């Protein structure tokens, strides 16, 4: 594959905020009932291989080959800073970073952090402290259709809840931080977009509510929960959760190409993680290995994936899947998650068969998904030693 010709051909469609669904209109809570059937494109299921060793090729190419490819992509993407990590299932991680004013700085991963929030929720479900069928009204009152919206629907974006960060008033006033009360006020003013379970639509608000549930069940701030249940548990030394009013001087600054301002702290549980690319690989590898949740839970998170913005991207319980050419050139399904906001792009891409990983984050407006794809394909063709 010629990188120069393919880099900008392969760009997955993703966004921090979703595009409107054609025909979706606000509905009265009185018109909704429990058990409304899903009415949309057919979901898919993904199976993760737990015997990937036979699919991993012998490592033959030099570190210099990957570095040269990285440098080419860094130049073509016009990113301000770029970090990439590649890994096999056997523990090897290759990583390179350029463009940081301070080499110790972390990158922000935007909505890729939703998978961390989802893992914390699924851990609670494994413990029996929570159920996928529990409704949000058990923890938070006055949510439209709150007695019908389940934890499962919040995780997979079928709740029908309006994405409060898209509210024109919020955007006009450049209102970065919304309290739970503010969010509920907007949700009720806008009304639900559809009855719970009927359609799919990306909603950061659903993940804000999942963070609220986790804090209520644990009786701790989400930052402490992440530290104990994820970071310390698997030994992530260069990862942290961003707090709404916390210091972010150790995180690379967003560099949008226009005048939009980005505050990386505002998504909260919908995008809470700053980390190195190698730590991001460690998180996903631990997740797939069953070190954060049981493998049965992992499989459940990938069992039903709803079509997203186009026919080639899907969403499960905090995990994305996407269709793209595989190592043999034939269509294949990859898993991971995308993230982005003005001046920030991030992407994690995993081959669920060979269990080979790529994580990419950048500042600027470059195509993180295309970089991840090309780097991972190169890694698969002749992995680094």
Secondary structure, DSSP 8 states (H G I E B T S, - for coil): --HHHHTTT------SS----TT---B-GGG--TT----SS--B-----S--GGG-----B-HHHHHHHHHHHHHHHT-SEEEEEEE-TTS-EEEEEE--SSTT-BEE-GGGGHHHHHHHHHHHHHHTS--TT-BGGGT-SS-TTTTT-BHHHHHHT-S----GGG-HHHHHTT-----HHHHHHHHHHH-BSS-TTSS----HHHHHHHHHHHHHHHTS-HHHHHIIIIIHHHT-SSEEE--TT---TTB-----SSS----TTTTGGGS-EEE-HHHHHHHHHHHHHTSSS-HHHHHHHTT-BEE-SSTTEEE-SS-EEEEEE-TTSSEEEEEEEEEEETTEEEEEEEETTTTEEEEEEEESS--HHHHHHHHHHHHHHS-B-
